[in-house]
């Protein structure tokens, strides 16, 4: 059972996130792999599901958006609305940033903010939102996200992994760590793309390496 992140894993990270999509070759390999009866593929991303459907137009792959969180409570929705108003106020002070509001989380994107201002912005986000009640903070690559649920990618693996199946989880940043921990707990394989502190058992350097791993899996079974 394969659990794969999108940005930085199947698709190279882009300055403008809406342009991040897997290459045609990666999609071909995924499509072939998904046709194997012994393989089940989940693309688990912080993206909205609608974006995933356009980026990975494969009917035999399960697409899971918003880090695997499906619903949040009414109280959490009210807390998210209040945080969104405050985030938008911060965004107006940092040209190039934008706030993405999803069903269960808020993502503050700042890759396009001038490098000299990114550090002060990160400090501002931590100071104003790091202790947001009822939310988990996910610190990705140039994105600061508040998830208004305790569930996440690791929870999804726990709910969907079949007993006795080999679980392979591949991701590229801190938002994938709970996925790595769950894969490890199930005796599976966890792989981080790129550097950084991680609980993944293995690491590779790039999205091209991920594609080669998927290609190698085509030879198994």
C-alpha positions as CSV (number, residue, x, y, z in Angstrom):
1,X,0.0,0.0,0.0
2,X,1.5,3.3,-1.2
3,X,0.9,6.6,0.5
4,X,2.4,9.4,-1.5
5,X,2.5,13.2,-0.9
6,X,2.2,15.5,-4.0
7,X,4.3,18.7,-3.7
8,X,8.0,17.9,-3.4
9,X,7.4,14.2,-3.8
10,X,5.5,13.4,-7.0
11,X,5.8,17.0,-8.3
12,X,8.6,19.5,-8.0
13,X,7.9,22.5,-5.7
14,X,7.0,25.6,-7.7
15,X,7.1,29.3,-6.8
16,X,3.4,29.4,-7.7
17,X,1.8,26.3,-6.0
18,X,-0.9,26.0,-8.6
19,X,1.7,25.1,-11.2
20,X,3.0,22.1,-9.2
21,X,1.9,18.9,-11.1
22,X,3.6,15.5,-11.7
23,X,5.4,15.0,-15.0
24,X,3.7,13.0,-17.7
25,X,6.3,10.2,-17.1
26,X,5.5,10.1,-13.4
27,X,1.8,9.9,-14.2
28,X,2.4,7.0,-16.7
29,X,4.4,5.1,-14.0
30,X,1.7,5.7,-11.4
31,X,-1.0,4.5,-13.8
32,X,0.8,1.3,-14.6
33,X,1.6,0.6,-11.0
34,X,-2.0,1.2,-9.9
35,X,-3.2,-1.5,-12.4
36,X,-1.3,-4.1,-10.5
37,X,-3.8,-6.1,-8.4
38,X,-1.5,-6.2,-5.4
39,X,-1.0,-2.5,-5.2
40,X,-3.2,0.2,-3.7
41,X,-2.1,3.9,-4.2
42,X,-3.2,6.9,-2.1
43,X,-2.1,10.4,-3.0
44,X,-2.4,12.2,0.4
45,X,-1.8,15.9,0.2
46,X,-2.6,19.1,2.0
47,X,-4.1,20.3,-1.3
48,X,-7.9,20.6,-1.9
49,X,-9.3,17.5,-3.5
50,X,-10.4,19.4,-6.6
51,X,-6.8,20.4,-7.3
52,X,-5.6,16.8,-6.9
53,X,-8.2,15.6,-9.4
54,X,-6.8,17.9,-12.0
55,X,-3.1,17.3,-11.1
56,X,-3.5,13.5,-10.9
57,X,-6.2,12.5,-13.4
58,X,-6.0,8.8,-12.8
59,X,-9.2,6.9,-12.0
60,X,-7.4,4.0,-10.3
61,X,-5.6,6.1,-7.6
62,X,-7.3,7.3,-4.4
63,X,-7.0,11.0,-3.9
64,X,-7.1,12.4,-0.4
65,X,-6.9,16.1,0.2
66,X,-6.4,18.3,3.3
67,X,-4.0,16.0,5.0
68,X,-6.6,13.3,5.3
69,X,-9.0,15.3,7.5
70,X,-12.6,15.0,6.4
71,X,-14.7,17.0,8.7
72,X,-14.4,19.4,11.7
73,X,-16.8,20.5,14.4
74,X,-18.9,23.6,14.4
75,X,-16.7,25.1,17.2
76,X,-13.6,24.4,15.1
77,X,-15.2,26.1,12.1
78,X,-15.8,29.2,14.1
79,X,-12.3,29.2,15.4
80,X,-11.0,28.8,11.8
81,X,-13.1,31.7,10.6
82,X,-11.6,34.0,13.3
83,X,-8.1,32.8,12.5
84,X,-8.7,33.4,8.8
85,X,-9.6,37.1,9.4
86,X,-6.4,37.6,11.4
87,X,-4.3,35.8,8.8
88,X,-5.7,37.9,6.0
89,X,-4.7,41.0,8.0
90,X,-1.1,39.7,8.2
91,X,-1.1,38.8,4.5
92,X,-1.9,42.3,3.5
93,X,1.3,43.5,5.1
94,X,3.5,41.0,3.2
95,X,3.1,41.3,-0.6
96,X,3.4,38.0,-2.4
97,X,1.8,36.0,0.4
98,X,-1.7,34.5,0.3
99,X,-4.1,32.7,2.6
100,X,-5.7,29.5,1.3
101,X,-8.9,28.6,3.1
102,X,-9.8,24.9,2.9
103,X,-12.7,23.0,4.5
104,X,-10.6,21.9,7.5
105,X,-7.5,24.2,7.6
106,X,-5.9,27.5,6.7
107,X,-2.7,27.6,4.8
108,X,-0.5,30.8,4.7
109,X,1.7,30.6,1.6
110,X,4.7,32.9,1.4
111,X,7.2,31.4,-1.1
112,X,6.7,34.5,-3.3
113,X,7.4,37.0,-0.4
114,X,10.8,38.7,-0.7
115,X,13.5,36.6,1.0
116,X,14.6,39.5,3.3
117,X,11.1,39.6,4.8
118,X,10.4,35.9,5.1
119,X,12.2,35.5,8.5
120,X,10.2,38.4,10.1
121,X,7.0,36.9,8.6
122,X,7.8,33.4,10.0
123,X,8.3,35.1,13.5
124,X,5.0,36.9,13.1
125,X,3.1,33.8,12.2
126,X,4.6,31.9,15.1
127,X,3.8,34.7,17.5
128,X,0.2,35.2,16.4
129,X,-0.8,31.7,15.4
130,X,1.6,29.2,16.9
131,X,-0.7,28.7,20.0
132,X,-4.1,28.8,18.2
133,X,-6.5,26.9,20.4
134,X,-8.0,23.8,18.8
135,X,-5.6,23.7,15.9
136,X,-2.4,21.8,15.0
137,X,0.4,23.8,13.3
138,X,2.0,22.2,10.3
139,X,5.2,24.0,9.2
140,X,5.9,23.0,5.6
141,X,8.2,24.5,3.0
142,X,7.2,28.2,2.8
143,X,3.7,27.4,4.1
144,X,2.4,27.8,7.6
145,X,-0.8,25.8,8.1
146,X,-3.4,25.5,10.9
147,X,-5.4,22.2,10.9
148,X,-8.5,22.3,13.0
149,X,-8.5,18.6,13.8
150,X,-6.2,16.0,15.5
151,X,-6.6,13.7,12.6
152,X,-4.0,13.7,9.7
153,X,-2.1,11.6,7.2
154,X,-1.1,9.1,9.9
155,X,-4.7,8.6,11.0
156,X,-5.6,7.9,7.4
157,X,-3.0,5.1,7.2
158,X,-4.3,3.6,10.4
159,X,-7.8,3.5,9.0
160,X,-7.0,2.2,5.5
161,X,-4.0,0.0,5.7
162,X,-4.9,-3.7,5.3
163,X,-3.6,-6.1,7.9
164,X,-0.5,-7.8,6.7
165,X,0.1,-5.4,3.8
166,X,3.4,-3.7,3.3
167,X,2.9,0.1,3.9
168,X,5.2,2.5,2.0
169,X,4.9,6.2,2.8
170,X,6.8,8.9,0.9
171,X,6.8,12.6,1.6
172,X,9.1,15.6,1.7
173,X,8.5,17.8,4.8
174,X,7.2,18.1,8.4
175,X,3.6,17.7,7.3
176,X,4.4,14.1,6.4
177,X,6.0,13.1,9.7
178,X,2.9,11.6,11.2
179,X,2.6,9.5,8.1
180,X,6.1,8.2,8.5
181,X,5.5,7.4,12.2
182,X,2.4,5.4,11.4
183,X,4.2,3.5,8.6
184,X,7.0,2.7,10.9
185,X,4.6,1.5,13.6
186,X,3.1,-0.9,11.1
187,X,6.5,-2.3,10.2
188,X,6.5,-0.5,6.8
189,X,8.9,1.7,4.9
190,X,9.0,5.5,5.3
191,X,11.0,7.7,2.9
192,X,11.7,11.4,3.1
193,X,12.5,13.4,-0.1
194,X,15.3,15.9,0.5
195,X,17.1,16.8,3.8
196,X,15.9,17.8,7.2
197,X,15.3,16.1,10.6
198,X,12.9,13.2,10.1
199,X,11.5,10.0,11.6
200,X,11.5,8.4,8.1
201,X,13.7,5.3,7.9
202,X,15.2,6.3,4.5
203,X,15.8,9.3,2.4
204,X,16.2,10.2,-1.3
205,X,17.3,13.4,-2.9
206,X,14.6,14.3,-5.5
207,X,11.2,13.7,-7.1
208,X,13.2,11.9,-9.9
209,X,14.3,9.4,-7.3
210,X,10.7,8.9,-6.2
211,X,9.8,8.1,-9.8
212,X,12.6,5.5,-9.9
213,X,11.3,3.9,-6.7
214,X,7.8,3.6,-8.3
215,X,9.3,2.3,-11.5
216,X,11.2,-0.4,-9.5
217,X,8.0,-1.4,-7.8
218,X,6.6,-2.3,-11.2
219,X,9.1,-5.2,-11.3
220,X,7.8,-6.6,-8.0
221,X,5.2,-9.3,-7.8
